[in-house]
Amino acid sequence: MSEQVRQCSDAGCDKTSCENCSQANAAPDFSAPLHEMSTVKKVIGIVSGKGGVGKSVVTALLAAAMQKAGQKTAVLDADITGPSIPKAFGLHGKANATEIGLLPLQTASGIEIISTNLLLNNETDPVVWRGPIIAGTVKQFWSDVIWTDIDYMFIDMPPGTGDVPLTVFQSLPVDGIIIVTSPQELVSMIVGKAVKMASMMQIPILGLIENYSYFKCPDNGKKYQVFGPSHLQAAAADYGLEILARLPIDPALAAACDSGNIEHYQTDTLNDVIELLKNME
C-alpha cells in the first residue's frame, strides 16, 4: 500500500496521504461524553461470564464499602433488562428528569444510583427492548445523568459478552474490571470469556472475586464448600490474575438484599479489594 497512490475521497486528490485520507482510515470513536455538570474520577466494571454468580450483590457490597471508606460512590446499573441494584439499596420511585439532565437517586449513605427500575412506572414491568436501544440507554446513563463529584463509579454489567459489555468498554472510560465467579468447575471457561473480551478491548483486569465460596456453620464454626472444591486458583494461574476475595454464602446478606439494607451489612471480606481500589493510579 505504501508504494501505491491511495485515492482520497476528495475528487482530484492524488496524494499518498492527506488529512482527509487519514480521517477516512482512522478507527471509529464510540466514546460517549460525560455530562458537562458531572465529575467521575474512576470507573470500575463488575462483570461475569455467566449469570447467577451474584455479580449485582458484589457490586452493591463494593459500592457500600467504598462509601464507608470515605469515597463518594455511584452505581450505574447497566443490567438493563434485569436490574436489581435499586432493590438491594431499598430504592423505589423514579429518578427526576430536569431540563439539564437526569438526577440519580441517592441511598441512605449518599451513593448515587441510576437504573432502568428507577425510570419505569412500575418496577415490576419487564424491559422488552432490542439490543441497540439497550446499548443506547447505557450511554445515556453516562451522558445524560448528572453525577456529582464521584470518586468511584461501579458499573453492574449483565453477564456474558453481548451488546452492553461491548458498549461499556467502547464508550465509557473504564479504568479496570473485576470478574465475579463461583466455585464450580466451569469457572475456567467463564473467566476465559471475560478475560479475552477485556483483552480485545484493552481493559485492565484488576482481579477475581469468588462468590458462594463456602458456608460457615454457625453451630461449629467450620467452613463447608457447598458447591464443591474451588477451581478458582487454577483459573487465576492460567490467566495470571489475582484472587481479590472469596465471599461466603451468608443468609444475613440475602436478608439484607431482600430488605433493601445492604448498606448495613457488615463484612471484612472485601477490605483488600477496597485498599486496591483506593490505591489505583
C-alpha positions in Angstrom: 0.0 0.0 0.0 2.9 2.4 0.8 4.0 2.3 -2.9 0.6 2.8 -4.3 -1.3 6.0 -4.6 -4.1 6.0 -2.1 -7.1 7.9 -3.5 -8.7 10.4 -1.2 -12.4 10.7 -1.1 -12.0 14.3 -2.3 -12.2 14.5 -6.1 -8.8 15.1 -7.8 -6.7 14.2 -4.8 -3.7 12.0 -5.9 -1.6 12.2 -2.7 -0.3 9.1 -0.9 -1.6 10.7 2.3 -3.5 13.7 3.4 -5.7 14.9 6.2 -8.9 13.5 4.6 -7.3 10.2 3.9 -6.1 9.9 7.5 -9.6 10.7 8.8 -11.1 8.2 6.5 -8.8 5.4 7.7 -9.0 6.3 11.4 -10.6 3.9 13.8 -14.2 5.0 14.7 -14.6 6.7 18.0 -17.5 5.3 20.0 -16.8 7.2 23.3 -19.7 8.9 25.0 -19.2 12.3 26.5 -19.8 12.7 30.2 -22.5 15.3 31.2 -20.9 18.7 31.4 -22.1 19.0 35.1 -20.7 15.6 36.1 -17.4 14.6 37.7 -16.4 10.9 37.8 -12.8 10.0 38.7 -12.6 6.2 38.4 -14.9 3.8 36.6 -14.9 0.1 37.6 -16.8 -2.6 35.7 -18.1 -5.6 37.5 -18.5 -8.5 35.1 -19.2 -12.2 34.9 -19.0 -14.8 32.1 -22.4 -16.2 33.1 -25.5 -15.3 35.2 -26.3 -16.5 38.7 -22.9 -15.8 40.4 -24.1 -12.8 42.5 -22.5 -10.1 40.4 -25.0 -7.4 41.4 -24.6 -8.3 45.1 -20.9 -7.9 44.8 -21.3 -4.6 43.0 -23.6 -3.3 45.8 -21.2 -4.6 48.5 -18.2 -2.8 46.9 -20.1 0.4 46.5 -21.3 0.4 50.1 -17.8 -0.5 51.3 -16.2 2.3 49.3 -18.7 4.8 50.6 -18.0 3.7 54.2 -14.3 4.2 53.4 -14.9 7.9 52.7 -15.1 7.8 48.9 -18.1 9.3 47.1 -19.5 6.4 45.2 -22.0 5.7 42.4 -23.6 2.7 40.7 -24.6 2.7 37.1 -26.8 -0.3 36.7 -26.1 -1.5 33.1 -28.0 -4.7 33.6 -30.9 -3.0 31.7 -33.3 -6.0 31.4 -32.6 -7.4 34.8 -31.9 -4.5 37.2 -31.6 -5.5 40.8 -29.3 -2.7 42.3 -32.2 -0.5 43.5 -33.9 -3.3 45.5 -30.6 -4.1 47.3 -30.4 -0.5 48.5 -34.1 -0.1 49.2 -34.7 2.5 46.5 -38.1 2.9 44.9 -39.8 5.6 42.9 -38.5 7.4 39.8 -35.4 9.4 39.0 -36.1 13.1 38.5 -35.7 14.3 34.9 -35.0 18.0 34.5 -34.2 20.3 31.6 -30.5 20.0 32.3 -30.3 16.3 32.9 -31.4 13.2 34.8 -30.8 13.2 38.6 -29.8 9.8 40.1 -31.4 8.7 43.3 -29.3 8.5 46.5 -29.1 5.8 49.0 -29.2 6.4 52.8 -25.4 6.8 52.9 -25.3 9.0 49.8 -24.5 6.5 47.0 -25.8 7.8 43.7 -27.7 5.2 41.6 -29.3 5.1 38.2 -31.2 2.0 36.9 -34.0 1.3 34.5 -36.1 0.3 37.5 -35.9 4.0 38.5 -37.4 5.0 35.2 -40.4 2.6 35.0 -43.9 3.5 36.1 -43.9 0.1 37.9 -40.7 -1.5 38.9 -42.0 -5.0 38.1 -42.7 -4.1 34.5 -40.5 -6.0 32.1 -38.0 -4.2 29.9 -38.6 -5.6 26.5 -36.1 -3.7 24.3 -33.9 -4.7 21.5 -30.1 -4.6 21.6 -29.5 -1.1 20.1 -32.0 0.5 22.5 -30.4 -1.2 25.5 -26.9 -0.1 24.4 -28.2 3.4 23.8 -29.7 3.5 27.3 -26.3 2.6 28.9 -24.7 5.5 27.1 -27.5 7.8 28.2 -26.9 6.8 31.8 -23.4 8.1 31.4 -24.0 11.2 29.3 -27.5 12.4 30.5 -27.2 11.7 34.2 -25.7 14.4 36.4 -23.1 12.6 38.6 -21.9 14.8 41.4 -18.2 14.6 42.4 -18.0 10.8 42.1 -14.7 9.2 43.2 -15.6 5.7 42.2 -18.4 4.6 39.9 -19.2 0.9 39.7 -20.9 -0.4 36.6 -23.0 -3.5 37.2 -23.0 -5.2 33.8 -25.2 -8.1 32.6 -23.5 -11.5 32.2 -21.7 -12.6 29.1 -20.1 -10.7 26.3 -23.0 -9.1 24.4 -24.1 -5.6 23.5 -23.9 -4.0 26.9 -20.4 -5.0 27.8 -19.2 -4.1 24.3 -20.9 -0.7 24.6 -19.5 0.0 28.1 -15.9 -1.0 27.0 -16.1 1.1 23.8 -18.0 4.1 25.1 -17.1 4.7 28.7 -13.6 5.3 30.2 -13.4 2.1 32.2 -10.3 2.1 34.4 -10.5 -1.6 35.2 -12.8 -4.6 35.7 -13.4 -7.1 38.4 -14.6 -10.6 37.3 -17.0 -12.3 39.6 -17.1 -16.1 39.6 -18.4 -19.1 41.6 -16.5 -22.2 42.7 -17.9 -24.6 40.1 -15.6 -26.4 37.6 -16.8 -24.3 34.6 -15.2 -21.3 36.2 -12.2 -21.5 33.9 -14.5 -21.2 30.8 -16.4 -18.3 32.5 -13.2 -16.4 33.4 -11.7 -17.1 30.0 -14.5 -15.5 28.1 -14.4 -12.3 30.3 -10.6 -12.2 30.1 -10.5 -12.5 26.3 -13.1 -9.8 25.8 -11.3 -7.4 28.2 -8.0 -8.1 26.3 -9.7 -7.4 23.0 -11.0 -4.1 24.3 -7.7 -3.3 26.1 -9.4 -3.0 29.5 -7.2 -3.8 32.6 -8.4 -6.7 34.8 -8.0 -5.9 38.5 -8.7 -9.5 39.6 -11.2 -12.1 40.6 -13.8 -12.3 43.3 -15.3 -15.7 44.1 -18.8 -15.6 45.4 -20.6 -18.5 47.2 -17.1 -19.8 48.2 -18.2 -21.5 51.4 -20.7 -21.7 54.1 -19.6 -21.1 57.7 -21.7 -23.2 60.0 -23.0 -21.1 63.0 -23.0 -24.2 65.2 -19.4 -25.4 64.9 -17.7 -22.6 63.0 -16.5 -24.9 60.3 -16.4 -23.9 56.6 -18.2 -26.1 54.1 -17.7 -25.9 50.4 -21.4 -26.3 49.3 -20.5 -26.2 45.6 -17.5 -28.4 45.9 -13.8 -27.6 45.9 -13.0 -24.3 44.3 -11.3 -24.2 40.9 -10.5 -20.5 41.0 -6.9 -20.9 41.9 -6.2 -22.9 38.7 -8.1 -20.3 36.6 -6.3 -17.4 38.2 -3.0 -19.1 37.4 -3.9 -19.8 33.8 -4.6 -16.2 33.1 -2.1 -14.6 35.5 -4.8 -13.0 37.6 -5.1 -12.1 41.3 -7.8 -13.5 43.6 -9.1 -10.5 45.4 -11.6 -12.1 47.7 -13.7 -15.2 48.5 -17.2 -14.4 49.7 -19.2 -16.9 51.8 -22.8 -17.9 51.5 -24.4 -15.8 54.2 -28.2 -15.9 54.9 -27.8 -12.5 56.6 -26.5 -11.0 53.3 -29.5 -12.4 51.4 -31.9 -11.0 54.0 -30.1 -7.6 53.8 -30.6 -7.5 50.0 -34.2 -8.6 50.2 -35.0 -5.9 52.8 -33.0 -3.2 50.9 -30.5 -2.8 53.7 -27.3 -3.9 52.0 -25.6 -0.8 53.3 -25.9 -2.0 56.8 -24.5 -5.4 56.1 -21.2 -5.9 58.0 -18.3 -7.8 56.4 -14.5 -7.5 56.2 -14.0 -9.9 53.3 -13.7 -7.0 50.8 -11.1 -5.0 52.8 -8.2 -5.9 50.5 -10.3 -5.0 47.4 -11.1 -1.6 48.8 -7.5 -0.9 49.5 -6.6 -2.0 46.0 -9.2 0.4 44.5 -8.2 3.3 46.8 -4.5 2.9 45.6 -5.3 2.9 41.9 -3.3 5.4 39.9 
